[in-house]
Amino acid sequence: GERIVIVGSGQAAIQLAASLRQEGHEGPITLIGDEPGLPYQRPPLSKGYMKEGDPERLVLKPQSFFERNAITLCDATRVASIDRAARTVATDDGATHGYDQLVLATGARNVRPPIAGGTHSDVVELRTLAHAETIRRRLADTRHAIVVGGGFIGLEFAAMARLAGARVTVLESADRLMARAVSPAISDFVLAHHRAAGIAIRLGAKVARIDDEAERVVGVTLADGTGIEGDLVLVATGVAPNGELAAAAGLVVANGIVVDETLATGDPAISAIGDCASVPGPLGTHLRLESVQAAMDQARHLAKRIVHGTAAAYHAVPWFWSDQGALKLQIAGLTSGADRFETIRQEELVTVIIGYRDGQLASVETINAPGEHMAARKLLGREAPVGVDELRDSGFDLRALAK
Ligand code: FAD
């Protein structure tokens, strides 16, 4: 059978390897990932892992999975270049691997804005297990954690650090939290909740520099001159896709490795999935989703194409979750496409917000309402779009409508 080489060994890569075998692929599968050890899931790193600290529970597949399925895992190995003419990849240990199909599942890395003092070892980031272990060790003796960036990861960490007993201040440069991904009503709800839980949050706060004394970080200074004391600074200001390998091989990279509706790059022998991939979205756009759902659905779709040669277009309802203290936020659909939002349920710890585009259901954001979230995914997956009238006639009963 065909030789399949997968670059990266994260969520997308592991799902692809598993799905290839499930679909009946019999040829060799090789995963090459630059992190050490068994592949693991990232979401718990900013949630339960900080409390439990048990790396075993993060593992995506045990060693026996690789043996049983004859999947070769090269860990702690970096792919340095692709030779498209020869159909080989070269790794940093001097080896080359030949492929018939190459899949780039290289993920993303954190963006560290150039803040003065930002390279101090008391300034940390969170993407990998190695990062999480550093933070966990540090958290035990942290009195005041400063989080730069009020996105999902920054807020999840803040909620956890607060529960662990630290003082926490979140600094967000925009005028609301999670502005890229949620509606203003969700931003407000989450802001009020975290403030009530004792987390200090400053909006419109631009960090000018990190201050240190006697080799320890003692706080940060904002652009307006305000000083904030703190002994650990987490920078969580977003990610950039790992597209350099693809770009060096002459593939198109524009906020991610650009693929067509079958998830192939301009080279039919090379595909891309997960956080690194820019896939066709609604209305002729391209978009890059940073989510477990996208990584897994794209992997399953690609496995079918590689094994059965089907050229069906990739399509899946996007969904996402974020656990922040007592709040379980879930998003179905794309809020970025919505032109109007409507709150259909609001209680102390619960809310449901519908987003419309051109009078049709585009997104449903829920907090602590998993039933509505599941119903929303069903409704958004329907062939025929759900109109505002249908929703209103049902009394906005998403669960009844989805039955
Ligand atoms: P990754 O998991 O990043 O894997 C890519 C791998 O490829 C990495 O190990 C990378 O080092 C490696 N690599 C890159 N270049 C090379 C190379 N040249 N050679 C070899 N290896 C290479 N998503 C959700 O849906 N819900 C959540 O609650 C959630 N929480 C998260 C919390 C944290 C702290 C983080 C960091 C992410 C979270 N995510 C969450 C996002 C989710 O984890 C990602 O969308 C998902 O991991 C993407 O999978 P991937 O396989 O595309 O990339």
Residues whose N, C-alpha, C, O or C-beta is under 5 A from the ligand:
A	BS01	FAD	V7 G8 S9 G10 Q11 A12 A13 I32 G33 D34 E35 R42 P43 L45 S46 T77 R78 V79 A105 T106 G107 A108 L126 R127 I153 N242 L245 I273 G274 D275 C276 E290 S291 V292 Q293 A295 F320 W321 S322
